[in-house]
Amino acid sequence: MDFDSLFKARDYLRVTSHTPGDLRIKVNPAILSTPGFSQMPKFDTLPNGIDDVKVNIFTQTLTVRYQPEVIAPELLDELLVTTDAARGRVIVDDLQQRLGVTIC
């Protein structure tokens, strides 16, 4: 998945609750028809710092439990609201390094 598609996917996400270690996101089902969605990375094991991911198709929510000492909550907040693509790229690069994964 390329960075532009990942950055654009945020248009379909709305944070409903975020406390350090627990992030709940409402997902607009229209995301399923966006180009690049099928290329979203899939992991056989959870990345470093992610404890649990749950998807509830009935409430259209995604809940991520993570380790705030690995993933700074402020970084996630900023990634979801920044309109500066260059800053978004820096955050994604940082998160990829912290998580030990390559997303884009």
C-alpha positions as CSV (number, residue, x, y, z in Angstrom):
1,M,0.0,0.0,0.0
2,D,1.3,3.4,-0.8
3,F,1.4,6.3,1.6
4,D,-1.1,8.4,-0.3
5,S,-3.7,5.7,-0.1
6,L,-3.0,5.2,3.6
7,F,-3.2,8.9,4.3
8,K,-6.5,9.2,2.3
9,A,-8.0,6.2,4.3
10,R,-8.2,8.6,7.3
11,D,-11.2,10.3,5.6
12,Y,-13.2,7.1,6.5
13,L,-12.2,7.0,10.1
14,R,-13.4,8.8,13.2
15,V,-11.9,8.4,16.7
16,T,-14.7,7.8,19.1
17,S,-12.5,7.2,22.2
18,H,-8.8,7.3,22.9
19,T,-7.1,6.8,26.2
20,P,-3.5,5.8,26.4
21,G,-3.4,2.1,25.4
22,D,-6.9,1.9,24.0
23,L,-8.1,3.4,20.7
24,R,-11.6,3.0,19.3
25,I,-12.4,4.1,15.8
26,K,-15.6,4.3,13.9
27,V,-15.1,3.0,10.3
28,N,-17.2,4.3,7.4
29,P,-18.1,1.2,5.4
30,A,-17.5,3.2,2.2
31,I,-13.8,2.6,2.8
32,L,-14.3,-0.9,1.3
33,S,-14.8,0.6,-2.1
34,T,-11.8,2.9,-2.1
35,P,-8.8,2.1,-4.3
36,G,-6.0,0.6,-2.4
37,F,-8.1,-0.8,0.4
38,S,-7.5,-4.4,-0.7
39,Q,-3.8,-3.7,-0.4
40,M,-4.0,-2.8,3.3
41,P,-1.4,-4.9,5.1
42,K,-2.4,-8.0,6.9
43,F,-0.4,-9.6,9.7
44,D,-0.2,-13.2,10.8
45,T,1.0,-12.0,14.2
46,L,0.4,-8.6,15.9
47,P,3.2,-6.1,15.5
48,N,5.4,-5.1,18.4
49,G,3.4,-2.8,20.8
50,I,-0.1,-4.0,19.7
51,D,-1.8,-6.2,22.2
52,D,-5.2,-6.7,20.6
53,V,-7.3,-5.6,17.6
54,K,-11.0,-6.2,17.5
55,V,-13.4,-5.4,14.6
56,N,-17.1,-5.2,15.3
57,I,-19.0,-5.3,12.0
58,F,-22.3,-4.5,13.7
59,T,-21.1,-1.2,15.3
60,Q,-18.6,-0.6,12.5
61,T,-15.8,0.0,15.0
62,L,-12.2,-1.0,15.3
63,T,-10.7,-1.3,18.7
64,V,-6.9,-1.4,19.1
65,R,-5.2,-2.1,22.5
66,Y,-1.6,-1.0,22.4
67,Q,1.3,-0.4,24.7
68,P,1.7,3.4,25.2
69,E,5.3,3.0,26.1
70,V,6.0,1.6,22.6
71,I,3.4,3.8,20.6
72,A,3.1,7.3,21.9
73,P,-0.7,8.1,22.1
74,E,0.1,11.7,21.0
75,L,1.6,10.3,17.8
76,L,-1.6,8.4,17.0
77,D,-3.7,11.4,17.7
78,E,-1.6,13.6,15.5
79,L,-1.6,11.1,12.6
80,L,-5.3,11.0,12.6
81,V,-5.8,14.8,12.5
82,T,-2.9,16.3,10.6
83,T,-3.5,17.8,7.2
84,D,0.2,18.0,6.5
85,A,1.1,15.0,4.4
86,A,4.8,15.5,5.0
87,R,4.3,15.4,8.8
88,G,2.0,12.3,8.3
89,R,4.8,10.6,6.4
90,V,7.2,11.3,9.3
91,I,4.7,9.8,11.8
92,V,4.1,6.7,9.7
93,D,7.8,6.1,9.3
94,D,8.3,6.5,13.0
95,L,5.4,4.1,13.8
96,Q,6.7,1.5,11.3
97,Q,10.0,1.6,13.1
98,R,8.4,1.3,16.5
99,L,6.1,-1.6,15.4
100,G,8.8,-3.4,13.4
101,V,6.6,-3.5,10.2
102,T,6.5,-2.1,6.8
103,I,3.0,-0.7,5.8
104,C,4.0,1.6,3.0
